[in-house]
């Protein structure tokens, strides 16, 4: 039975969070993705307090990093259509606001 170091356990936690983020992105639950993103940021920042890896832990870290990066790439791929849609909505709102300002009656001073 292998002993998991605290640092590897932290990477496992991060991989789990990104897995949950990917599940929520697939379900188009963007608020949940954002909340999990906050947890992800906190978990990554926590890595700073750990000591460097031993030689035997490097392979475990490599596999976990690969999983984390794959999850991140898939989340980004799933989020892009939503980001594009929101960009179009913001652009339309800005154009509408410009038109309303141009044609709105002027308020007396």
C-alpha positions as CSV (number, residue, x, y, z in Angstrom):
1,X,0.0,0.0,0.0
2,X,1.5,3.3,-1.0
3,X,1.6,6.4,1.2
4,X,0.2,9.6,-0.4
5,X,2.1,12.7,0.7
6,X,0.3,15.8,1.6
7,X,1.5,17.6,-1.6
8,X,0.2,14.8,-3.8
9,X,-3.0,14.8,-1.9
10,X,-3.4,18.5,-2.6
11,X,-2.9,17.8,-6.4
12,X,-5.5,15.1,-6.1
13,X,-7.9,17.7,-4.5
14,X,-7.2,20.1,-7.4
15,X,-7.8,17.3,-10.0
16,X,-11.1,16.5,-8.3
17,X,-12.1,20.2,-8.4
18,X,-11.3,20.5,-12.1
19,X,-13.2,17.2,-12.7
20,X,-16.3,18.7,-11.0
21,X,-15.8,22.0,-12.9
22,X,-15.8,19.9,-16.2
23,X,-19.0,18.1,-15.1
24,X,-20.7,21.4,-14.4
25,X,-19.5,22.9,-17.7
26,X,-20.9,20.0,-19.6
27,X,-24.2,20.6,-17.8
28,X,-23.9,24.4,-18.6
29,X,-24.1,25.2,-14.9
30,X,-21.8,28.3,-15.2
31,X,-22.5,29.7,-11.8
32,X,-21.3,26.4,-10.3
33,X,-18.3,26.4,-12.5
34,X,-17.4,29.9,-11.2
35,X,-17.9,28.8,-7.6
36,X,-15.7,25.8,-8.2
37,X,-13.2,28.1,-9.9
38,X,-12.9,30.0,-6.6
39,X,-12.2,26.7,-4.8
40,X,-9.6,25.8,-7.5
41,X,-7.8,29.1,-7.0
42,X,-7.6,28.6,-3.2
43,X,-6.4,25.0,-3.6
44,X,-3.7,26.0,-6.1
45,X,-2.5,28.9,-3.8
46,X,-2.3,26.3,-1.0
47,X,0.4,24.5,-3.0
48,X,2.9,27.2,-2.0
49,X,3.1,26.0,1.6
50,X,4.3,22.5,0.7
51,X,7.9,21.4,0.4
52,X,9.3,20.2,-2.9
53,X,8.4,16.7,-4.1
54,X,10.5,13.6,-3.6
55,X,11.7,11.7,-6.6
56,X,9.1,9.0,-6.2
57,X,6.2,11.6,-6.0
58,X,7.2,13.3,-9.3
59,X,5.5,10.6,-11.5
60,X,2.3,10.9,-9.4
61,X,2.4,14.7,-9.8
62,X,3.0,14.4,-13.6
63,X,-0.1,12.2,-14.0
64,X,-2.3,14.5,-11.9
65,X,-1.0,17.6,-13.7
66,X,-1.9,16.0,-17.0
67,X,-5.4,15.3,-15.8
68,X,-5.8,18.9,-14.4
69,X,-4.6,20.4,-17.7
70,X,-6.9,18.1,-19.8
71,X,-9.8,19.1,-17.6
72,X,-8.9,22.8,-18.0
73,X,-8.7,22.5,-21.8
74,X,-12.1,20.8,-22.0
75,X,-13.7,23.4,-19.6
76,X,-12.3,26.2,-21.8
77,X,-13.6,24.5,-25.0
78,X,-17.1,24.1,-23.4
79,X,-17.1,27.7,-22.1
80,X,-16.1,29.4,-25.3
81,X,-19.6,29.4,-26.9
82,X,-21.1,30.9,-23.7
83,X,-18.4,33.5,-23.6
84,X,-19.0,34.4,-27.2
85,X,-22.8,34.6,-26.6
86,X,-22.2,36.9,-23.6
87,X,-19.9,39.1,-25.7
88,X,-22.6,39.5,-28.4
89,X,-25.2,40.4,-25.7
90,X,-22.9,43.0,-24.2
91,X,-22.2,44.4,-27.7
92,X,-25.9,44.6,-28.4
93,X,-26.6,46.3,-25.1
94,X,-23.9,48.9,-25.7
95,X,-25.2,49.7,-29.2
96,X,-28.7,50.0,-27.7
97,X,-27.5,52.3,-25.0
98,X,-25.7,54.5,-27.6
99,X,-28.9,54.8,-29.6
100,X,-31.0,55.6,-26.6
101,X,-28.5,58.3,-25.5
102,X,-28.4,59.8,-29.0
103,X,-32.2,60.0,-29.4
104,X,-33.3,60.6,-25.8
105,X,-34.8,64.0,-25.1
106,X,-32.2,66.3,-23.5
107,X,-32.9,67.1,-19.8
108,X,-33.0,70.8,-19.0
109,X,-30.2,72.0,-16.7
